Amino acid sequence: MNSSELITVNPKILGGVPVFKGTRVPVRTLFEYIERGYSLEEFVECFPSVTKEMACRVLECSEAALLAA
């Protein structure tokens, strides 16, 4: 699963903010939850339209992008 299968950027959805594909949940919300000390399970509970697999893959893709830089 690559980032285009996980994330959508569409000007008609939240003004083009990157969201989890098939949802209206901004990707940045995942990072905000983690920064505030919430667990991945708590994030998924609050945003059930995002699966745990989707959230994990976004984190993995982010890590890979940062380490490749």
mmCIF file as Biopython writes it, N, C-alpha, C and O atoms, coordinates in Angstrom:
data_model
#
loop_
_atom_site.group_PDB
_atom_site.id
_atom_site.type_symbol
_atom_site.label_atom_id
_atom_site.label_alt_id
_atom_site.label_comp_id
_atom_site.label_asym_id
_atom_site.label_entity_id
_atom_site.label_seq_id
_atom_site.pdbx_PDB_ins_code
_atom_site.Cartn_x
_atom_site.Cartn_y
_atom_site.Cartn_z
_atom_site.occupancy
_atom_site.B_iso_or_equiv
_atom_site.auth_seq_id
_atom_site.auth_asym_id
_atom_site.pdbx_PDB_model_num
ATOM 1   N N  . MET A ? 1  ? 0.850   -1.170 0.000  1.0 0.0 1  A 1 
ATOM 2   C CA . MET A ? 1  ? 0.000   0.000  0.000  1.0 0.0 1  A 1 
ATOM 3   C C  . MET A ? 1  ? 0.897   1.235  0.000  1.0 0.0 1  A 1 
ATOM 4   O O  . MET A ? 1  ? 1.689   1.417  0.925  1.0 0.0 1  A 1 
ATOM 5   N N  . ASN A ? 2  ? 0.788   2.079  -1.011 1.0 0.0 2  A 1 
ATOM 6   C CA . ASN A ? 2  ? 1.596   3.298  -1.042 1.0 0.0 2  A 1 
ATOM 7   C C  . ASN A ? 2  ? 0.766   4.492  -0.581 1.0 0.0 2  A 1 
ATOM 8   O O  . ASN A ? 2  ? -0.426  4.357  -0.309 1.0 0.0 2  A 1 
ATOM 9   N N  . SER A ? 3  ? 1.397   5.656  -0.494 1.0 0.0 3  A 1 
ATOM 10  C CA . SER A ? 3  ? 0.720   6.815  0.081  1.0 0.0 3  A 1 
ATOM 11  C C  . SER A ? 3  ? -0.500  7.240  -0.721 1.0 0.0 3  A 1 
ATOM 12  O O  . SER A ? 3  ? -1.459  7.745  -0.137 1.0 0.0 3  A 1 
ATOM 13  N N  . SER A ? 4  ? -0.499  7.054  -2.033 1.0 0.0 4  A 1 
ATOM 14  C CA . SER A ? 4  ? -1.670  7.441  -2.828 1.0 0.0 4  A 1 
ATOM 15  C C  . SER A ? 4  ? -2.865  6.525  -2.556 1.0 0.0 4  A 1 
ATOM 16  O O  . SER A ? 4  ? -4.003  6.894  -2.843 1.0 0.0 4  A 1 
ATOM 17  N N  . GLU A ? 5  ? -2.619  5.355  -2.016 1.0 0.0 5  A 1 
ATOM 18  C CA . GLU A ? 5  ? -3.704  4.458  -1.629 1.0 0.0 5  A 1 
ATOM 19  C C  . GLU A ? 5  ? -4.206  4.766  -0.221 1.0 0.0 5  A 1 
ATOM 20  O O  . GLU A ? 5  ? -5.252  4.267  0.194  1.0 0.0 5  A 1 
ATOM 21  N N  . LEU A ? 6  ? -3.464  5.583  0.505  1.0 0.0 6  A 1 
ATOM 22  C CA . LEU A ? 6  ? -3.785  5.900  1.893  1.0 0.0 6  A 1 
ATOM 23  C C  . LEU A ? 6  ? -4.308  7.315  2.088  1.0 0.0 6  A 1 
ATOM 24  O O  . LEU A ? 6  ? -5.114  7.570  2.983  1.0 0.0 6  A 1 
ATOM 25  N N  . ILE A ? 7  ? -3.845  8.232  1.245  1.0 0.0 7  A 1 
ATOM 26  C CA . ILE A ? 7  ? -4.109  9.653  1.444  1.0 0.0 7  A 1 
ATOM 27  C C  . ILE A ? 7  ? -4.714  10.261 0.193  1.0 0.0 7  A 1 
ATOM 28  O O  . ILE A ? 7  ? -4.314  9.941  -0.926 1.0 0.0 7  A 1 
ATOM 29  N N  . THR A ? 8  ? -5.691  11.147 0.397  1.0 0.0 8  A 1 
ATOM 30  C CA . THR A ? 8  ? -6.318  11.881 -0.697 1.0 0.0 8  A 1 
ATOM 31  C C  . THR A ? 8  ? -6.105  13.367 -0.467 1.0 0.0 8  A 1 
ATOM 32  O O  . THR A ? 8  ? -6.245  13.864 0.651  1.0 0.0 8  A 1 
ATOM 33  N N  . VAL A ? 9  ? -5.764  14.065 -1.537 1.0 0.0 9  A 1 
ATOM 34  C CA . VAL A ? 9  ? -5.693  15.524 -1.502 1.0 0.0 9  A 1 
ATOM 35  C C  . VAL A ? 9  ? -6.618  16.017 -2.604 1.0 0.0 9  A 1 
ATOM 36  O O  . VAL A ? 9  ? -6.348  15.830 -3.790 1.0 0.0 9  A 1 
ATOM 37  N N  . ASN A ? 10 ? -7.717  16.652 -2.191 1.0 0.0 10 A 1 
ATOM 38  C CA . ASN A ? 10 ? -8.738  17.095 -3.130 1.0 0.0 10 A 1 
ATOM 39  C C  . ASN A ? 10 ? -9.254  18.450 -2.656 1.0 0.0 10 A 1 
ATOM 40  O O  . ASN A ? 10 ? -9.720  18.572 -1.524 1.0 0.0 10 A 1 
ATOM 41  N N  . PRO A ? 11 ? -9.177  19.467 -3.510 1.0 0.0 11 A 1 
ATOM 42  C CA . PRO A ? 11 ? -9.640  20.794 -3.096 1.0 0.0 11 A 1 
ATOM 43  C C  . PRO A ? 11 ? -11.101 20.814 -2.632 1.0 0.0 11 A 1 
ATOM 44  O O  . PRO A ? 11 ? -11.505 21.728 -1.913 1.0 0.0 11 A 1 
ATOM 45  N N  . LYS A ? 12 ? -11.876 19.838 -3.028 1.0 0.0 12 A 1 
ATOM 46  C CA . LYS A ? 12 ? -13.286 19.786 -2.647 1.0 0.0 12 A 1 
ATOM 47  C C  . LYS A ? 12 ? -13.498 19.106 -1.284 1.0 0.0 12 A 1 
ATOM 48  O O  . LYS A ? 12 ? -14.603 19.129 -0.743 1.0 0.0 12 A 1 
ATOM 49  N N  . ILE A ? 13 ? -12.447 18.508 -0.739 1.0 0.0 13 A 1 
ATOM 50  C CA . ILE A ? 13 ? -12.525 17.850 0.574  1.0 0.0 13 A 1 
ATOM 51  C C  . ILE A ? 13 ? -11.646 18.629 1.545  1.0 0.0 13 A 1 
ATOM 52  O O  . ILE A ? 13 ? -10.420 18.599 1.438  1.0 0.0 13 A 1 
ATOM 53  N N  . LEU A ? 14 ? -12.260 19.315 2.476  1.0 0.0 14 A 1 
ATOM 54  C CA . LEU A ? 14 ? -11.558 20.123 3.491  1.0 0.0 14 A 1 
ATOM 55  C C  . LEU A ? 14 ? -10.546 21.084 2.881  1.0 0.0 14 A 1 
ATOM 56  O O  . LEU A ? 14 ? -9.488  21.333 3.460  1.0 0.0 14 A 1 
ATOM 57  N N  . GLY A ? 15 ? -10.876 21.621 1.711  1.0 0.0 15 A 1 
ATOM 58  C CA . GLY A ? 15 ? -10.013 22.618 1.077  1.0 0.0 15 A 1 
ATOM 59  C C  . GLY A ? 15 ? -8.672  22.099 0.612  1.0 0.0 15 A 1 
ATOM 60  O O  . GLY A ? 15 ? -7.731  22.878 0.457  1.0 0.0 15 A 1 
ATOM 61  N N  . GLY A ? 16 ? -8.561  20.801 0.386  1.0 0.0 16 A 1 
ATOM 62  C CA . GLY A ? 16 ? -7.313  20.230 -0.109 1.0 0.0 16 A 1 
ATOM 63  C C  . GLY A ? 16 ? -6.363  19.731 0.961  1.0 0.0 16 A 1 
ATOM 64  O O  . GLY A ? 16 ? -5.233  19.348 0.659  1.0 0.0 16 A 1 
ATOM 65  N N  . VAL A ? 17 ? -6.810  19.729 2.207  1.0 0.0 17 A 1 
ATOM 66  C CA . VAL A ? 17 ? -5.995  19.185 3.294  1.0 0.0 17 A 1 
ATOM 67  C C  . VAL A ? 17 ? -5.852  17.675 3.074  1.0 0.0 17 A 1 
ATOM 68  O O  . VAL A ? 17 ? -6.846  17.013 2.776  1.0 0.0 17 A 1 
ATOM 69  N N  . PRO A ? 18 ? -4.657  17.116 3.210  1.0 0.0 18 A 1 
ATOM 70  C CA . PRO A ? 18 ? -4.509  15.665 3.063  1.0 0.0 18 A 1 
ATOM 71  C C  . PRO A ? 18 ? -5.356  14.920 4.101  1.0 0.0 18 A 1 
ATOM 72  O O  . PRO A ? 18 ? -5.258  15.173 5.302  1.0 0.0 18 A 1 
ATOM 73  N N  . VAL A ? 19 ? -6.181  14.003 3.612  1.0 0.0 19 A 1 
ATOM 74  C CA . VAL A ? 19 ? -7.049  13.203 4.480  1.0 0.0 19 A 1 
ATOM 75  C C  . VAL A ? 19 ? -6.819  11.725 4.200  1.0 0.0 19 A 1 
ATOM 76  O O  . VAL A ? 19 ? -6.318  11.350 3.140  1.0 0.0 19 A 1 
ATOM 77  N N  . PHE A ? 20 ? -7.192  10.894 5.169  1.0 0.0 20 A 1 
ATOM 78  C CA . PHE A ? 20 ? -7.163  9.454  4.931  1.0 0.0 20 A 1 
ATOM 79  C C  . PHE A ? 20 ? -8.159  9.144  3.829  1.0 0.0 20 A 1 
ATOM 80  O O  . PHE A ? 20 ? -9.298  9.610  3.867  1.0 0.0 20 A 1 
ATOM 81  N N  . LYS A ? 21 ? -7.736  8.361  2.848  1.0 0.0 21 A 1 
ATOM 82  C CA . LYS A ? 21 ? -8.579  8.050  1.688  1.0 0.0 21 A 1 
ATOM 83  C C  . LYS A ? 21 ? -9.916  7.464  2.138  1.0 0.0 21 A 1 
ATOM 84  O O  . LYS A ? 21 ? -9.974  6.584  2.997  1.0 0.0 21 A 1 
ATOM 85  N N  . GLY A ? 22 ? -10.985 7.978  1.531  1.0 0.0 22 A 1 
ATOM 86  C CA . GLY A ? 22 ? -12.326 7.501  1.834  1.0 0.0 22 A 1 
ATOM 87  C C  . GLY A ? 22 ? -12.927 8.100  3.086  1.0 0.0 22 A 1 
ATOM 88  O O  . GLY A ? 22 ? -14.007 7.696  3.517  1.0 0.0 22 A 1 
ATOM 89  N N  . THR A ? 23 ? -12.220 9.082  3.684  1.0 0.0 23 A 1 
ATOM 90  C CA . THR A ? 23 ? -12.697 9.713  4.914  1.0 0.0 23 A 1 
ATOM 91  C C  . THR A ? 23 ? -12.576 11.230 4.775  1.0 0.0 23 A 1 
ATOM 92  O O  . THR A ? 23 ? -12.122 11.745 3.753  1.0 0.0 23 A 1 
ATOM 93  N N  . ARG A ? 24 ? -12.989 11.916 5.815  1.0 0.0 24 A 1 
ATOM 94  C CA . ARG A ? 24 ? -12.762 13.352 5.931  1.0 0.0 24 A 1 
ATOM 95  C C  . ARG A ? 24 ? -11.871 13.626 7.154  1.0 0.0 24 A 1 
ATOM 96  O O  . ARG A ? 24 ? -11.942 14.697 7.757  1.0 0.0 24 A 1 
ATOM 97  N N  . VAL A ? 25 ? -11.048 12.659 7.501  1.0 0.0 25 A 1 
ATOM 98  C CA . VAL A ? 25 ? -10.158 12.777 8.664  1.0 0.0 25 A 1 
ATOM 99  C C  . VAL A ? 25 ? -8.779  13.237 8.186  1.0 0.0 25 A 1 
ATOM 100 O O  . VAL A ? 25 ? -8.091  12.508 7.471  1.0 0.0 25 A 1 
ATOM 101 N N  . PRO A ? 26 ? -8.379  14.451 8.585  1.0 0.0 26 A 1 
ATOM 102 C CA . PRO A ? 26 ? -7.058  14.923 8.169  1.0 0.0 26 A 1 
ATOM 103 C C  . PRO A ? 26 ? -5.943  14.038 8.723  1.0 0.0 26 A 1 
ATOM 104 O O  . PRO A ? 26 ? -6.004  13.593 9.869  1.0 0.0 26 A 1 
ATOM 105 N N  . VAL A ? 27 ? -4.943  13.792 7.914  1.0 0.0 27 A 1 
ATOM 106 C CA . VAL A ? 27 ? -3.789  12.982 8.328  1.0 0.0 27 A 1 
ATOM 107 C C  . VAL A ? 27 ? -3.082  13.650 9.503  1.0 0.0 27 A 1 
ATOM 108 O O  . VAL A ? 27 ? -2.590  12.968 10.402 1.0 0.0 27 A 1 
ATOM 109 N N  . ARG A ? 28 ? -3.028  14.958 9.498  1.0 0.0 28 A 1 
ATOM 110 C CA . ARG A ? 28 ? -2.336  15.654 10.590 1.0 0.0 28 A 1 
ATOM 111 C C  . ARG A ? 28 ? -2.963  15.346 11.948 1.0 0.0 28 A 1 
ATOM 112 O O  . ARG A ? 28 ? -2.290  15.433 12.976 1.0 0.0 28 A 1 
ATOM 113 N N  . THR A ? 29 ? -4.238  14.990 11.958 1.0 0.0 29 A 1 
ATOM 114 C CA . THR A ? 29 ? -4.907  14.657 13.216 1.0 0.0 29 A 1 
ATOM 115 C C  . THR A ? 29 ? -4.243  13.454 13.883 1.0 0.0 29 A 1 
ATOM 116 O O  . THR A ? 29 ? -4.124  13.414 15.108 1.0 0.0 29 A 1 
ATOM 117 N N  . LEU A ? 30 ? -3.812  12.479 13.091 1.0 0.0 30 A 1 
ATOM 118 C CA . LEU A ? 30 ? -3.101  11.320 13.644 1.0 0.0 30 A 1 
ATOM 119 C C  . LEU A ? 30 ? -1.843  11.769 14.374 1.0 0.0 30 A 1 
ATOM 120 O O  . LEU A ? 30 ? -1.582  11.331 15.495 1.0 0.0 30 A 1 
ATOM 121 N N  . PHE A ? 31 ? -1.067  12.638 13.743 1.0 0.0 31 A 1 
ATOM 122 C CA . PHE A ? 31 ? 0.171   13.108 14.358 1.0 0.0 31 A 1 
ATOM 123 C C  . PHE A ? 31 ? -0.114  13.962 15.597 1.0 0.0 31 A 1 
ATOM 124 O O  . PHE A ? 31 ? 0.627   13.895 16.578 1.0 0.0 31 A 1 
ATOM 125 N N  . GLU A ? 32 ? -1.171  14.752 15.558 1.0 0.0 32 A 1 
ATOM 126 C CA . GLU A ? 32 ? -1.546  15.554 16.722 1.0 0.0 32 A 1 
ATOM 127 C C  . GLU A ? 32 ? -1.922  14.664 17.904 1.0 0.0 32 A 1 
ATOM 128 O O  . GLU A ? 32 ? -1.543  14.945 19.041 1.0 0.0 32 A 1 
ATOM 129 N N  . TYR A ? 33 ? -2.662  13.599 17.638 1.0 0.0 33 A 1 
ATOM 130 C CA . TYR A ? 33 ? -3.035  12.672 18.706 1.0 0.0 33 A 1 
ATOM 131 C C  . TYR A ? 33 ? -1.795  12.038 19.324 1.0 0.0 33 A 1 
ATOM 132 O O  . TYR A ? 33 ? -1.676  11.962 20.547 1.0 0.0 33 A 1 
ATOM 133 N N  . ILE A ? 34 ? -0.886  11.591 18.492 1.0 0.0 34 A 1 
ATOM 134 C CA . ILE A ? 34 ? 0.334   10.946 18.985 1.0 0.0 34 A 1 
ATOM 135 C C  . ILE A ? 34 ? 1.178   11.951 19.781 1.0 0.0 34 A 1 
ATOM 136 O O  . ILE A ? 34 ? 1.716   11.615 20.836 1.0 0.0 34 A 1 
ATOM 137 N N  . GLU A ? 35 ? 1.290   13.185 19.271 1.0 0.0 35 A 1 
ATOM 138 C CA . GLU A ? 35 ? 2.052   14.216 19.978 1.0 0.0 35 A 1 
ATOM 139 C C  . GLU A ? 35 ? 1.482   14.494 21.361 1.0 0.0 35 A 1 
ATOM 140 O O  . GLU A ? 35 ? 2.221   14.826 22.287 1.0 0.0 35 A 1 
ATOM 141 N N  . ARG A ? 36 ? 0.165   14.358 21.499 1.0 0.0 36 A 1 
ATOM 142 C CA . ARG A ? 36 ? -0.496  14.637 22.775 1.0 0.0 36 A 1 
ATOM 143 C C  . ARG A ? 36 ? -0.538  13.422 23.699 1.0 0.0 36 A 1 
ATOM 144 O O  . ARG A ? 36 ? -1.132  13.470 24.776 1.0 0.0 36 A 1 
ATOM 145 N N  . GLY A ? 37 ? 0.101   12.333 23.265 1.0 0.0 37 A 1 
ATOM 146 C CA . GLY A ? 37 ? 0.222   11.162 24.126 1.0 0.0 37 A 1 
ATOM 147 C C  . GLY A ? 37 ? -0.892  10.130 23.999 1.0 0.0 37 A 1 
ATOM 148 O O  . GLY A ? 37 ? -0.949  9.184  24.784 1.0 0.0 37 A 1 
ATOM 149 N N  . TYR A ? 38 ? -1.774  10.302 23.023 1.0 0.0 38 A 1 
ATOM 150 C CA . TYR A ? 38 ? -2.821  9.308  22.811 1.0 0.0 38 A 1 
ATOM 151 C C  . TYR A ? 38 ? -2.238  8.094  22.097 1.0 0.0 38 A 1 
ATOM 152 O O  . TYR A ? 38 ? -1.267  8.211  21.350 1.0 0.0 38 A 1 
ATOM 153 N N  . SER A ? 39 ? -2.829  6.942  22.328 1.0 0.0 39 A 1 
ATOM 154 C CA . SER A ? 39 ? -2.379  5.731  21.656 1.0 0.0 39 A 1 
ATOM 155 C C  . SER A ? 39 ? -3.025  5.630  20.274 1.0 0.0 39 A 1 
ATOM 156 O O  . SER A ? 39 ? -3.994  6.325  19.967 1.0 0.0 39 A 1 
ATOM 157 N N  . LEU A ? 40 ? -2.476  4.766  19.472 1.0 0.0 40 A 1 
ATOM 158 C CA . LEU A ? 40 ? -3.042  4.506  18.149 1.0 0.0 40 A 1 
ATOM 159 C C  . LEU A ? 40 ? -4.455  3.951  18.291 1.0 0.0 40 A 1 
ATOM 160 O O  . LEU A ? 40 ? -5.337  4.282  17.498 1.0 0.0 40 A 1 
ATOM 161 N N  . GLU A ? 41 ? -4.668  3.120  19.284 1.0 0.0 41 A 1 
ATOM 162 C CA . GLU A ? 41 ? -5.995  2.546  19.525 1.0 0.0 41 A 1 
ATOM 163 C C  . GLU A ? 41 ? -7.009  3.641  19.866 1.0 0.0 41 A 1 
ATOM 164 O O  . GLU A ? 41 ? -8.156  3.593  19.420 1.0 0.0 41 A 1 
ATOM 165 N N  . GLU A ? 42 ? -6.582  4.623  20.654 1.0 0.0 42 A 1 
ATOM 166 C CA . GLU A ? 42 ? -7.479  5.729  21.000 1.0 0.0 42 A 1 
ATOM 167 C C  . GLU A ? 42 ? -7.829  6.557  19.765 1.0 0.0 42 A 1 
ATOM 168 O O  . GLU A ? 42 ? -8.969  6.994  19.605 1.0 0.0 42 A 1 
ATOM 169 N N  . PHE A ? 43 ? -6.844  6.768  18.898 1.0 0.0 43 A 1 
ATOM 170 C CA . PHE A ? 43 ? -7.104  7.503  17.660 1.0 0.0 43 A 1 
ATOM 171 C C  . PHE A ? 43 ? -8.153  6.778  16.823 1.0 0.0 43 A 1 
ATOM 172 O O  . PHE A ? 43 ? -9.115  7.392  16.361 1.0 0.0 43 A 1 
ATOM 173 N N  . VAL A ? 44 ? -7.971  5.488  16.631 1.0 0.0 44 A 1 
ATOM 174 C CA . VAL A ? 44 ? -8.899  4.691  15.812 1.0 0.0 44 A 1 
ATOM 175 C C  . VAL A ? 44 ? -10.292 4.662  16.449 1.0 0.0 44 A 1 
ATOM 176 O O  . VAL A ? 44 ? -11.297 4.677  15.738 1.0 0.0 44 A 1 
ATOM 177 N N  . GLU A ? 45 ? -10.355 4.621  17.765 1.0 0.0 45 A 1 
ATOM 178 C CA . GLU A ? 45 ? -11.659 4.656  18.444 1.0 0.0 45 A 1 
ATOM 179 C C  . GLU A ? 45 ? -12.381 5.974  18.172 1.0 0.0 45 A 1 
ATOM 180 O O  . GLU A ? 45 ? -13.597 5.992  17.985 1.0 0.0 45 A 1 
ATOM 181 N N  . CYS A ? 46 ? -11.635 7.068  18.149 1.0 0.0 46 A 1 
ATOM 182 C CA . CYS A ? 46 ? -12.230 8.387  17.919 1.0 0.0 46 A 1 
ATOM 183 C C  . CYS A ? 46 ? -12.580 8.626  16.453 1.0 0.0 46 A 1 
ATOM 184 O O  . CYS A ? 46 ? -13.474 9.414  16.144 1.0 0.0 46 A 1 
ATOM 185 N N  . PHE A ? 47 ? -11.883 7.951  15.562 1.0 0.0 47 A 1 
ATOM 186 C CA . PHE A ? 47 ? -12.093 8.111  14.128 1.0 0.0 47 A 1 
ATOM 187 C C  . PHE A ? 47 ? -12.266 6.731  13.484 1.0 0.0 47 A 1 
ATOM 188 O O  . PHE A ? 47 ? -11.363 6.245  12.803 1.0 0.0 47 A 1 
ATOM 189 N N  . PRO A ? 48 ? -13.421 6.104  13.700 1.0 0.0 48 A 1 
ATOM 190 C CA . PRO A ? 48 ? -13.623 4.728  13.228 1.0 0.0 48 A 1 
ATOM 191 C C  . PRO A ? 48 ? -13.592 4.557  11.706 1.0 0.0 48 A 1 
ATOM 192 O O  . PRO A ? 48 ? -13.498 3.431  11.218 1.0 0.0 48 A 1 
ATOM 193 N N  . SER A ? 49 ? -13.670 5.652  10.956 1.0 0.0 49 A 1 
ATOM 194 C CA . SER A ? 49 ? -13.562 5.524  9.501  1.0 0.0 49 A 1 
ATOM 195 C C  . SER A ? 49 ? -12.124 5.272  9.061  1.0 0.0 49 A 1 
ATOM 196 O O  . SER A ? 49 ? -11.875 4.911  7.911  1.0 0.0 49 A 1 
ATOM 197 N N  . VAL A ? 50 ? -11.177 5.463  9.985  1.0 0.0 50 A 1 
ATOM 198 C CA . VAL A ? 50 ? -9.761  5.168  9.717  1.0 0.0 50 A 1 
ATOM 199 C C  . VAL A ? 50 ? -9.438  3.846  10.394 1.0 0.0 50 A 1 
ATOM 200 O O  . VAL A ? 50 ? -9.620  3.697  11.603 1.0 0.0 50 A 1 
ATOM 201 N N  . THR A ? 51 ? -8.960  2.892  9.618  1.0 0.0 51 A 1 
ATOM 202 C CA . THR A ? 51 ? -8.601  1.608  10.212 1.0 0.0 51 A 1 
ATOM 203 C C  . THR A ? 51 ? -7.216  1.699  10.854 1.0 0.0 51 A 1 
ATOM 204 O O  . THR A ? 51 ? -6.414  2.571  10.521 1.0 0.0 51 A 1 
ATOM 205 N N  . LYS A ? 52 ? -6.961  0.788  11.768 1.0 0.0 52 A 1 
ATOM 206 C CA . LYS A ? 52 ? -5.647  0.745  12.417 1.0 0.0 52 A 1 
ATOM 207 C C  . LYS A ? 52 ? -4.565  0.492  11.369 1.0 0.0 52 A 1 
ATOM 208 O O  . LYS A ? 52 ? -3.474  1.057  11.450 1.0 0.0 52 A 1 
ATOM 209 N N  . GLU A ? 53 ? -4.867  -0.358 10.385 1.0 0.0 53 A 1 
ATOM 210 C CA . GLU A ? 53 ? -3.904  -0.641 9.316  1.0 0.0 53 A 1 
ATOM 211 C C  . GLU A ? 53 ? -3.566  0.634  8.545  1.0 0.0 53 A 1 
ATOM 212 O O  . GLU A ? 53 ? -2.399  0.888  8.245  1.0 0.0 53 A 1 
ATOM 213 N N  . MET A ? 54 ? -4.584  1.436  8.223  1.0 0.0 54 A 1 
ATOM 214 C CA . MET A ? 54 ? -4.340  2.690  7.497  1.0 0.0 54 A 1 
ATOM 215 C C  . MET A ? 54 ? -3.431  3.607  8.303  1.0 0.0 54 A 1 
ATOM 216 O O  . MET A ? 54 ? -2.466  4.155  7.772  1.0 0.0 54 A 1 
ATOM 217 N N  . ALA A ? 55 ? -3.738  3.771  9.580  1.0 0.0 55 A 1 
ATOM 218 C CA . ALA A ? 55 ? -2.943  4.649  10.432 1.0 0.0 55 A 1 
ATOM 219 C C  . ALA A ? 55 ? -1.502  4.143  10.537 1.0 0.0 55 A 1 
ATOM 220 O O  . ALA A ? 55 ? -0.560  4.930  10.446 1.0 0.0 55 A 1 
ATOM 221 N N  . CYS A ? 56 ? -1.335  2.859  10.726 1.0 0.0 56 A 1 
ATOM 222 C CA . CYS A ? 56 ? 0.011   2.273  10.814 1.0 0.0 56 A 1 
ATOM 223 C C  . CYS A ? 56 ? 0.791   2.490  9.532  1.0 0.0 56 A 1 
ATOM 224 O O  . CYS A ? 56 ? 1.972   2.833  9.573  1.0 0.0 56 A 1 
ATOM 225 N N  . ARG A ? 57 ? 0.142   2.296  8.395  1.0 0.0 57 A 1 
ATOM 226 C CA . ARG A ? 57 ? 0.826   2.449  7.111  1.0 0.0 57 A 1 
ATOM 227 C C  . ARG A ? 57 ? 1.240   3.902  6.876  1.0 0.0 57 A 1 
ATOM 228 O O  . ARG A ? 57 ? 2.314   4.160  6.334  1.0 0.0 57 A 1 
ATOM 229 N N  . VAL A ? 58 ? 0.395   4.846  7.279  1.0 0.0 58 A 1 
ATOM 230 C CA . VAL A ? 58 ? 0.765   6.258  7.143  1.0 0.0 58 A 1 
ATOM 231 C C  . VAL A ? 58 ? 1.993   6.555  8.007  1.0 0.0 58 A 1 
ATOM 232 O O  . VAL A ? 58 ? 2.903   7.260  7.571  1.0 0.0 58 A 1 
ATOM 233 N N  . LEU A ? 59 ? 2.018   6.029  9.205  1.0 0.0 59 A 1 
ATOM 234 C CA . LEU A ? 59 ? 3.186   6.229  10.069 1.0 0.0 59 A 1 
ATOM 235 C C  . LEU A ? 59 ? 4.432   5.588  9.461  1.0 0.0 59 A 1 
ATOM 236 O O  . LEU A ? 59 ? 5.511   6.180  9.488  1.0 0.0 59 A 1 
ATOM 237 N N  . GLU A ? 60 ? 4.290   4.391  8.917  1.0 0.0 60 A 1 
ATOM 238 C CA . GLU A ? 60 ? 5.428   3.706  8.298  1.0 0.0 60 A 1 
ATOM 239 C C  . GLU A ? 60 ? 5.933   4.464  7.075  1.0 0.0 60 A 1 
ATOM 240 O O  . GLU A ? 60 ? 7.142   4.596  6.886  1.0 0.0 60 A 1 
ATOM 241 N N  . CYS A ? 61 ? 5.021   4.962  6.242  1.0 0.0 61 A 1 
ATOM 242 C CA . CYS A ? 61 ? 5.420   5.727  5.057  1.0 0.0 61 A 1 
ATOM 243 C C  . CYS A ? 61 ? 6.106   7.028  5.459  1.0 0.0 61 A 1 
ATOM 244 O O  . CYS A ? 61 ? 7.068   7.450  4.817  1.0 0.0 61 A 1 
ATOM 245 N N  . SER A ? 62 ? 5.612   7.662  6.520  1.0 0.0 62 A 1 
ATOM 246 C CA . SER A ? 62 ? 6.220   8.886  7.024  1.0 0.0 62 A 1 
ATOM 247 C C  . SER A ? 62 ? 7.627   8.628  7.525  1.0 0.0 62 A 1 
ATOM 248 O O  . SER A ? 62 ? 8.547   9.399  7.253  1.0 0.0 62 A 1 
ATOM 249 N N  . GLU A ? 63 ? 7.786   7.533  8.264  1.0 0.0 63 A 1 
ATOM 250 C CA . GLU A ? 63 ? 9.109   7.160  8.773  1.0 0.0 63 A 1 
ATOM 251 C C  . GLU A ? 63 ? 10.071  6.911  7.605  1.0 0.0 63 A 1 
ATOM 252 O O  . GLU A ? 63 ? 11.203  7.393  7.615  1.0 0.0 63 A 1 
ATOM 253 N N  . ALA A ? 64 ? 9.620   6.167  6.617  1.0 0.0 64 A 1 
ATOM 254 C CA . ALA A ? 64 ? 10.474  5.862  5.465  1.0 0.0 64 A 1 
ATOM 255 C C  . ALA A ? 64 ? 10.876  7.140  4.731  1.0 0.0 64 A 1 
ATOM 256 O O  . ALA A ? 64 ? 12.023  7.279  4.307  1.0 0.0 64 A 1 
ATOM 257 N N  . ALA A ? 65 ? 9.942   8.061  4.584  1.0 0.0 65 A 1 
ATOM 258 C CA . ALA A ? 65 ? 10.250  9.323  3.899  1.0 0.0 65 A 1 
ATOM 259 C C  . ALA A ? 65 ? 11.277  10.130 4.681  1.0 0.0 65 A 1 
ATOM 260 O O  . ALA A ? 65 ? 12.185  10.715 4.091  1.0 0.0 65 A 1 
ATOM 261 N N  . LEU A ? 66 ? 11.141  10.167 6.002  1.0 0.0 66 A 1 
ATOM 262 C CA . LEU A ? 66 ? 12.079  10.927 6.821  1.0 0.0 66 A 1 
ATOM 263 C C  . LEU A ? 66 ? 13.475  10.301 6.816  1.0 0.0 66 A 1 
ATOM 264 O O  . LEU A ? 66 ? 14.479  11.012 6.769  1.0 0.0 66 A 1 
ATOM 265 N N  . LEU A ? 67 ? 13.529  8.990  6.862  1.0 0.0 67 A 1 
ATOM 266 C CA . LEU A ? 67 ? 14.830  8.319  6.893  1.0 0.0 67 A 1 
ATOM 267 C C  . LEU A ? 67 ? 15.531  8.358  5.540  1.0 0.0 67 A 1 
ATOM 268 O O  . LEU A ? 67 ? 16.755  8.244  5.476  1.0 0.0 67 A 1 
ATOM 269 N N  . ALA A ? 68 ? 14.775  8.516  4.463  1.0 0.0 68 A 1 
ATOM 270 C CA . ALA A ? 68 ? 15.356  8.566  3.122  1.0 0.0 68 A 1 
ATOM 271 C C  . ALA A ? 68 ? 15.912  9.947  2.809  1.0 0.0 68 A 1 
ATOM 272 O O  . ALA A ? 68 ? 16.693  10.103 1.871  1.0 0.0 68 A 1 
ATOM 273 N N  . ALA A ? 69 ? 15.518  10.943 3.583  1.0 0.0 69 A 1 
ATOM 274 C CA . ALA A ? 69 ? 15.938  12.320 3.306  1.0 0.0 69 A 1 
ATOM 275 C C  . ALA A ? 69 ? 17.386  12.566 3.656  1.0 0.0 69 A 1 
ATOM 276 O O  . ALA A ? 69 ? 17.884  13.678 3.479  1.0 0.0 69 A 1 
#
